[in-house]
Amino acid sequence: MIVPHLNRRDLEVLGIFIQMILCSAYKISKITNIPSASIWRILVRFSTLGLIIKEERGFKVTPRGLVIAYLLIDKDYIRDKVAER
């Protein structure tokens, strides 16, 4: 598997998806204090990379997104959440 390069902001947003099952772009923007336009760009890129999928009322992390989060986010609580799923 090729691991995409994700910056600090990308990892922060991916971590939100690990903690929440379904999340809207608005909610991610409010939690992270990242502007909505930037969140949309991140979500479009994540969708292209296959890390998230669009659901009816928000976005949801994919199994690929879970694996990438486990590999790249060095926080025990994130790894525990990924292991639970």
Buried (B, 14 or more C-beta within 10 A) or exposed (E): EEEBEBEEEBBBBBBBBBEBEEBBBEBBBEBBEBEEEEBEEBBEBBBEBEBBEEEEEBBBBBEBBBBBBBEBBEEEEBBEBBEEE
